[in-house]
Amino acid sequence: MLNQEFNRGSAAATSASGASLFGQMCETPALRYDGALRQCAWCRRIPVGQDVWMEVEEAIQTLPFISLKMVNEASHEICPECYDLFLSEKQTARIG
């Protein structure tokens, strides 16, 4: 999947700043080791930096190699904020 998204042609291989998209792809927390896009199953946000999760629309604009197809085939997990909310709700359910 990663190679399919990257191999769209030379115009897609370089961002507006001239940086290599392949280099950006290798450094981003948005992708798993196998190239699958990471996404929170609860809030649908995507990680774009250290402890920074963005809405899908913002992430697509920020990370030019992300496509809607990648979002539709994302690997789902839970972001730290939703995990904390889950633990809070679980604790409340135990007490109540």
Sequence and secondary structure as in RCSB ss.txt:
>XXXX:A:sequence
MLNQEFNRGSAAATSASGASLFGQMCETPALRYDGALRQCAWCRRIPVGQDVWMEVEEAIQTLPFISLKMVNEAS
HEICPECYDLFLSEKQTARIG
>XXXX:A:secstr
 HHHHH S GGGGB TTS BHHHHHHH TTB TTS BEEETTT  EEEETTEEE HHHHHHHSTT  HHHHHT E
EE  HHHHHHHHHHHHHHHH 
